[in-house]
């Protein structure tokens, strides 16, 4: 099963990169979960493995997606459940503050005009494409902070 998933993921990534070799737009979809994930990975001193950090980033993306109406609560719960079943972390480590996480997100390659950008799922199995044709969208820092605070309060 894992071999099938890995091969399918590689094929999808290859097809996306082939269509957008110079990272103009479509290739952004490969950054799902990476805005917060890469920041967490770095802030952990790379004690969180890349996949572990991206798993937490996927949870943050899914929960923000619910807030913006890109997916339902049930769909986000499904993402979290699947990550947990795979043995991946789904919460920001206690030693990483929300402020530090947001500050580090500003170093992400998708930041434009000083604004943090996220890639979102459109439900399950599809990517959200925005009115301007882009696969990423700016999210206000205050909205990210509010969500991070909500997630910490739950756990």
ChimeraX attribute file (.defattr): number of C-alpha atoms within 10 A of each C-alpha:
attribute: neighborCount
match mode: 1-to-1
recipient: residues
	/A:1	6
	/A:2	7
	/A:3	8
	/A:4	9
	/A:5	10
	/A:6	11
	/A:7	12
	/A:8	12
	/A:9	12
	/A:10	12
	/A:11	12
	/A:12	13
	/A:13	15
	/A:14	13
	/A:15	13
	/A:16	17
	/A:17	16
	/A:18	11
	/A:19	14
	/A:20	14
	/A:21	13
	/A:22	10
	/A:23	11
	/A:24	10
	/A:25	14
	/A:26	19
	/A:27	18
	/A:28	19
	/A:29	22
	/A:30	14
	/A:31	19
	/A:32	22
	/A:33	24
	/A:34	28
	/A:35	28
	/A:36	28
	/A:37	30
	/A:38	25
	/A:39	22
	/A:40	29
	/A:41	21
	/A:42	16
	/A:43	19
	/A:44	16
	/A:45	9
	/A:46	12
	/A:47	12
	/A:48	18
	/A:49	15
	/A:50	15
	/A:51	16
	/A:52	20
	/A:53	29
	/A:54	26
	/A:55	26
	/A:56	26
	/A:57	26
	/A:58	27
	/A:59	24
	/A:60	24
	/A:61	25
	/A:62	29
	/A:63	26
	/A:64	22
	/A:65	23
	/A:66	19
	/A:67	14
	/A:68	12
	/A:69	12
	/A:70	20
	/A:71	20
	/A:72	18
	/A:73	16
	/A:74	11
	/A:75	18
	/A:76	24
	/A:77	14
	/A:78	14
	/A:79	19
	/A:80	23
	/A:81	14
	/A:82	12
	/A:83	18
	/A:84	13
	/A:85	10
	/A:86	10
	/A:87	10
	/A:88	17
	/A:89	20
	/A:90	20
	/A:91	18
	/A:92	23
	/A:93	15
	/A:94	8
	/A:95	8
	/A:96	12
	/A:97	15
	/A:98	18
	/A:99	11
	/A:100	12
	/A:101	22
	/A:102	20
	/A:103	13
	/A:104	17
	/A:105	23
	/A:106	19
	/A:107	14
	/A:108	18
	/A:109	12
	/A:110	21
	/A:111	17
	/A:112	12
	/A:113	7
	/A:114	10
	/A:115	16
	/A:116	24
	/A:117	21
	/A:118	25
	/A:119	27
	/A:120	27
	/A:121	23
	/A:122	18
	/A:123	19
	/A:124	13
	/A:125	6
	/A:126	10
	/A:127	17
	/A:128	19
	/A:129	17
	/A:130	12
	/A:131	8
	/A:132	8
	/A:133	10
	/A:134	15
	/A:135	23
	/A:136	24
	/A:137	20
	/A:138	15
	/A:139	14
	/A:140	11
	/A:141	16
	/A:142	10
	/A:143	12
	/A:144	20
	/A:145	15
	/A:146	12
	/A:147	18
	/A:148	21
	/A:149	13
	/A:150	12
	/A:151	15
	/A:152	14
	/A:153	8
	/A:154	6
	/A:155	7
